[in-house]
Amino acid sequence: MGFRRQRELSSWRKLSLSTWGRPSDPSVYGILELDATRAIAYVRRARELSGAHVTLTHVVGKAVALAIRERPEVNAVIRRGRAVYLRESADVFFQVAFDGAEDLSGAKIARADEKSVPEIALELASRAERIRSGSDRSLLRTQRLLERMPATLRALALKAAETLTYDLGLDLRAIGVPYDQFGSAMVTNVASFGLPMGFAPLVPFSRVPIVLTVGKVTDAPLAVDGSVVVRPVLRIGATFDHRLLDGAAAGHLAERFLSVMNDPTRALGSLDEGCPGSRPNGPRA
């Protein structure tokens, strides 16, 4: 009834049919490419005035937090596969490499939309130092627990923690499981590996609907006022959960995000001597 079986199949087609099941992943991918001239100038100025090691990654985290604040419907988790629950704050999880960049962990910056970029940089630096030095007791306890578990039990433990936290709304901090550990969005810096761009997957047990990868800035030709010029270009890979973000929501997020990244000084306010950053929230669009 409207379908006709294809009898002749290539070897690859037969192999692929035996390898994968039907699609069930809601991930959508996109690339944001921007002229980083003003963002780089902002980072240099922020370093000079605050003493913090501010990077473009911190600006990206701030920008996505502001974008999420203005589209609260995407700052959500899906509970039991059918109900949408909104988070009360825009928190950003920054991935942190340690053990010679052979391992990954991270830290969540709570209410990143309410903090200045230097404040985000200082807080993340402190958290990252504890991770790399092995002095983060909560992380060590979790790592040791997971290392002792067989692989099958590890998968069950992750699923159980996810279900209890997000589907049942239980607070498991008493047994060493941070509450909503990963927040509203993840940001990871692939530039540290020398990559100009990349994509990262959604992490199911984190219930994070947005993952951004920050690539290495490279010189590239851009059209500016009708002329082709060479500018420093930043590429950001975006992965989002299509169950929570449709094209319209993603477009609005990207618009606000780019308004910050294209001109951070205008969007966030000028940096003052002796101050971590004025108007950390930025003007609302």
C-alpha positions in Angstrom: 0.0 0.0 0.0 2.2 2.8 -1.3 5.5 1.1 -0.6 7.6 -1.2 -2.8 10.4 -3.3 -1.3 13.9 -2.7 -2.7 15.4 -6.1 -3.4 19.0 -5.1 -4.5 21.0 -3.7 -1.6 24.6 -2.7 -1.5 27.0 -4.4 0.9 27.2 -1.1 2.9 23.4 -0.8 3.0 23.1 -4.3 4.4 25.8 -3.6 7.0 24.2 -0.3 8.0 20.7 -1.9 8.4 22.3 -4.4 10.8 24.2 -1.8 12.8 21.7 1.0 13.6 18.1 1.1 14.8 15.6 3.8 14.0 16.6 7.4 14.8 15.7 8.5 18.3 18.1 11.2 19.1 16.6 14.7 19.3 19.9 16.5 18.7 20.1 19.4 16.3 23.4 20.9 15.2 24.4 24.4 14.0 27.4 26.6 13.5 27.8 30.2 14.6 30.6 32.1 12.9 31.5 35.6 13.9 34.1 38.4 13.6 35.9 38.2 17.0 37.7 41.5 16.7 35.6 43.3 19.4 35.3 40.3 21.6 39.1 39.9 21.7 39.5 43.6 22.5 37.0 43.2 25.4 38.8 40.1 26.7 42.1 42.0 26.8 40.6 45.0 28.5 38.8 42.8 31.1 42.2 41.1 31.9 43.9 44.5 32.4 41.2 45.9 34.7 40.2 42.9 36.7 43.4 40.8 36.9 41.3 37.7 36.0 42.4 35.4 33.2 39.4 36.2 31.1 39.0 34.3 27.8 36.5 34.1 25.0 35.1 31.0 26.6 33.9 33.1 29.6 32.3 35.6 27.3 30.5 32.7 25.5 29.2 31.5 28.9 27.9 34.9 29.8 26.3 35.4 26.4 24.5 32.1 26.4 23.3 32.8 30.0 21.8 36.1 28.9 20.2 34.5 25.9 18.6 31.8 28.1 17.4 34.4 30.6 15.4 36.1 27.9 13.9 32.8 26.6 13.0 31.0 29.9 11.0 28.4 28.1 14.2 26.7 26.9 15.7 26.7 30.4 14.0 23.4 31.2 14.1 19.7 31.8 11.7 17.1 30.5 10.4 15.0 33.4 9.3 11.4 32.8 9.4 12.0 29.0 6.3 14.2 28.9 6.2 17.1 31.4 8.4 20.3 31.0 9.8 21.9 34.2 11.5 25.3 34.1 14.7 26.0 35.9 14.7 29.0 38.2 18.1 30.3 37.2 20.4 30.5 34.2 23.4 28.3 35.2 26.3 27.4 32.9 28.5 24.4 33.2 32.0 24.8 31.9 34.0 21.7 31.1 37.5 21.5 32.6 40.3 19.3 31.2 42.7 17.8 33.7 45.4 15.0 34.0 47.2 16.6 31.0 44.0 17.1 29.1 43.4 13.3 29.2 40.3 13.6 31.4 37.3 15.9 31.6 35.3 17.3 34.5 33.7 20.7 35.0 32.1 23.3 37.2 28.7 24.9 37.2 28.6 28.7 37.5 25.2 29.4 39.1 23.3 32.5 37.9 25.9 33.3 35.2 23.5 35.9 33.7 23.8 37.9 36.9 27.6 37.8 37.1 30.2 39.9 35.2 32.6 38.1 32.8 35.6 38.6 35.2 33.5 37.3 38.1 32.7 34.2 36.0 36.4 33.8 35.1 37.6 34.1 38.7 35.0 31.7 40.1 35.7 29.1 37.4 39.5 29.4 37.8 39.1 28.7 41.5 36.9 25.7 40.9 39.2 24.4 38.1 42.3 24.7 40.3 40.6 22.5 42.9 39.7 19.9 40.2 43.2 19.8 38.7 45.0 19.7 42.1 42.7 16.9 43.3 41.4 18.9 46.2 37.7 18.9 45.1 36.4 16.5 47.7 33.0 16.1 46.1 34.5 15.2 42.7 37.0 12.8 44.3 34.3 11.0 46.2 32.2 10.6 43.0 35.2 9.5 40.9 36.2 6.9 43.5 32.7 5.6 43.8 32.3 5.3 40.0 35.8 3.6 39.6 34.9 0.9 42.1 31.7 0.0 40.2 31.6 -2.6 37.4 30.6 -1.0 34.1 27.0 -2.4 34.2 26.4 -1.0 37.7 28.0 2.3 36.7 25.4 2.7 33.9 22.6 1.8 36.3 23.9 4.2 38.9 24.0 7.1 36.4 20.5 6.3 35.2 19.2 6.0 38.8 20.7 9.3 39.8 19.2 11.0 36.7 15.7 9.5 37.4 15.7 10.3 41.1 17.0 13.9 40.5 15.1 15.0 37.4 12.1 12.8 37.2 11.2 12.5 40.9 12.7 15.8 42.0 14.7 14.4 44.8 17.8 16.2 46.3 20.6 13.6 46.6 23.3 15.9 47.9 23.3 14.0 51.2 24.8 11.0 49.4 27.2 13.1 47.3 25.2 13.7 44.2 25.0 17.5 43.4 21.6 18.8 42.6 21.2 19.7 38.9 24.9 19.5 38.6 25.1 20.7 34.9 22.7 23.5 34.8 21.1 25.2 31.7 23.9 24.9 29.2 27.3 23.4 28.7 30.3 25.2 27.3 33.5 23.4 26.2 36.6 24.9 24.7 37.9 22.8 21.8 40.4 25.5 20.9 42.6 24.1 23.7 43.0 21.0 21.5 43.9 23.2 18.5 40.6 22.7 16.8 39.0 25.6 14.9 35.5 24.0 15.4 33.7 20.9 16.6 30.5 19.5 17.9 29.7 17.9 21.2 26.8 15.5 22.0 24.1 16.1 24.4 24.8 14.2 27.6 21.6 12.4 28.5 22.0 12.1 32.3 22.8 15.8 32.6 19.4 16.9 31.1 21.2 19.9 29.6 19.4 21.1 26.4 22.2 23.2 25.0 25.9 22.4 24.4 28.3 25.0 22.9 31.9 24.3 21.7 34.3 27.2 21.4 36.8 26.8 18.6 40.3 28.3 18.0 40.2 31.8 16.5 41.7 31.8 13.0 42.2 34.5 10.4 39.7 34.2 7.6 38.2 36.4 4.8 34.9 38.2 5.7 32.7 40.5 3.8 32.6 43.9 5.6 30.8 46.9 4.1 31.0 45.3 0.6 34.7 44.5 0.8 36.6 41.3 1.6 38.9 41.7 4.6 40.8 39.3 6.8 39.5 39.2 10.4 39.9 36.9 13.4 37.0 34.5 13.1 35.5 32.5 16.0 33.4 29.5 15.2 31.0 28.0 17.8 29.4 24.6 17.4 25.9 24.4 18.9 24.0 21.3 19.8 20.5 21.5 21.2 17.6 19.4 22.2 14.8 19.7 19.6 12.2 18.7 22.1 12.8 22.0 23.9 14.1 24.3 21.2 12.4 24.6 17.8 13.8 26.7 15.0 12.2 29.9 16.2 13.5 29.6 19.8 17.0 28.7 18.5 16.9 31.7 16.2 16.0 34.1 19.0 18.7 32.6 21.2 21.3 33.0 18.5 20.3 36.6 17.9 20.7 37.6 21.5 23.9 35.5 21.8 25.5 37.1 18.8 24.5 40.6 20.0 26.8 40.0 23.0 29.6 38.2 21.2 29.8 40.8 18.3 30.2 43.7 20.7 30.5 42.7 24.4 31.3 46.3 25.6 28.1 47.6 24.1 26.0 44.6 25.3 27.5 44.3 28.8 28.6 47.8 29.6 32.2 49.2 29.9 34.6 47.8 32.4 35.7 50.2 35.1 39.0 50.4 36.9 39.0 48.4 40.1 35.6 46.8 39.4 35.0 43.2 38.1 32.6 44.6 35.5 29.9 47.2 35.4 26.3 46.3 34.6 26.9 42.5 34.8 23.4 41.7 33.6 23.7 43.9 30.5 20.8 45.8 29.0 17.8 43.6 28.1 17.1 43.3 24.4 
